[in-house]
Amino acid sequence: MTAKRASSDQIIDPLIERQIAELDRIARVLDSHWRIPGTSIRFGADAVAGLIPGVGDAGAGLISAYLIYRASRFGVPRSVLAIMIGNVILDTVLGSVPIAGSVFDLFFKANNRNVRHLRRHLEQRARSSAAFISE
């Protein structure tokens, strides 16, 4: 099986890398797809959907739950999944507060954070496997 180097010391299987890239695209659409002109502040569909009372944050929360489901399919430990679930709960609950929730969504990017957690775990697992094989 060939492997792709994500950086000088991180090895991830190319198939897994493609799947993570797909999850990353979904997370970016939800959290950071657009930029407010003249600023470095980015926002996504989650912040826009949050402007629709009730259903907006619920819908974004369901997509976030799908990202967590996909992460679980990689064999991510429960501790990492718990952090990811906590991020989504925080984002969904605080994001549902009218107006203030949309402002919160500008600064708290639960899905981007969760994909970073997933990637970090898989890179650590790959490094551990590579070290074990080379011994």
C-alpha positions in Angstrom: 0.0 0.0 0.0 1.5 3.4 -0.9 1.3 6.3 1.4 1.2 10.0 1.0 3.3 12.3 3.1 1.0 15.1 4.6 4.2 16.8 5.8 7.8 15.8 6.4 6.9 13.5 9.4 3.2 12.6 8.7 2.1 9.7 6.6 -1.6 9.2 5.6 -2.9 6.6 3.2 -4.0 8.3 -0.1 -7.6 6.9 0.1 -8.0 8.2 3.6 -6.5 11.6 2.6 -9.1 11.9 -0.2 -11.9 11.1 2.3 -10.5 13.7 4.8 -10.3 16.2 1.9 -14.0 15.6 1.2 -14.9 16.2 4.9 -12.7 19.3 4.9 -14.6 20.7 1.9 -17.9 20.2 3.7 -16.5 21.8 6.9 -15.2 24.8 4.9 -18.6 25.3 3.3 -20.3 25.2 6.7 -17.7 27.4 8.5 -15.4 29.4 6.3 -16.5 29.5 2.7 -16.8 33.3 2.3 -14.8 36.3 3.7 -16.2 39.6 4.9 -14.7 42.1 2.5 -11.9 44.2 4.0 -11.4 41.8 6.9 -9.9 38.4 7.6 -13.2 37.2 9.1 -14.6 34.1 7.3 -18.1 32.6 7.6 -20.0 29.8 6.0 -23.4 28.3 5.5 -23.7 27.6 9.2 -23.7 31.3 10.1 -26.1 32.1 7.2 -28.5 29.2 8.1 -28.4 30.4 11.7 -30.3 33.5 10.6 -33.3 31.2 10.0 -34.8 30.8 13.5 -34.9 27.2 14.7 -34.4 25.2 11.5 -31.1 26.8 10.3 -29.0 25.7 13.3 -30.7 22.4 13.4 -30.0 21.7 9.8 -26.3 22.8 10.2 -26.1 20.6 13.3 -27.3 17.5 11.3 -24.6 18.1 8.7 -22.1 18.4 11.5 -23.4 15.1 12.9 -22.7 13.5 9.5 -19.1 14.7 9.7 -18.8 13.1 13.1 -20.4 9.9 11.8 -17.8 9.8 9.0 -15.0 10.4 11.6 -16.2 7.4 13.6 -15.9 5.2 10.5 -12.1 5.9 10.6 -11.9 4.2 14.0 -11.3 7.5 15.9 -11.3 6.9 19.7 -14.3 7.9 21.8 -12.2 10.6 23.5 -11.7 12.4 20.1 -15.3 11.8 19.1 -16.4 13.3 22.5 -14.5 16.5 21.8 -16.0 16.7 18.3 -19.5 16.1 19.7 -18.9 18.8 22.3 -17.9 21.3 19.6 -21.0 20.6 17.6 -23.3 20.8 20.7 -21.7 24.1 21.7 -22.0 25.5 18.1 -25.6 24.4 17.8 -26.8 25.6 21.2 -25.0 28.9 21.2 -25.5 29.4 17.5 -29.3 29.1 18.0 -29.4 32.3 20.0 -30.9 35.0 17.7 -28.3 37.4 16.2 -25.7 36.7 18.9 -25.5 33.1 17.7 -24.7 34.2 14.2 -21.9 36.4 15.6 -20.7 33.4 17.6 -20.7 31.3 14.4 -18.3 33.9 12.8 -15.6 33.0 15.4 -16.3 29.4 16.5 -15.7 27.1 13.6 -16.8 23.7 15.0 -16.6 21.8 11.8 -13.1 23.1 10.8 -12.0 22.3 14.4 -13.4 18.8 14.1 -11.7 18.0 10.8 -8.4 19.2 12.4 -9.0 16.9 15.3 -9.7 14.0 12.9 -6.6 14.7 10.8 -4.3 15.1 13.8 -5.5 11.8 15.2 -5.0 10.0 11.9 -1.6 11.5 11.4 -0.5 10.4 14.9 -1.9 6.9 14.3 0.0 6.7 11.0 3.3 7.9 12.6 2.8 5.3 15.3 2.2 2.6 12.7 5.2 3.7 10.7 7.4 3.7 13.8 6.2 0.2 14.7 6.8 -1.2 11.2 10.3 0.3 11.0 11.4 -1.3 14.4 
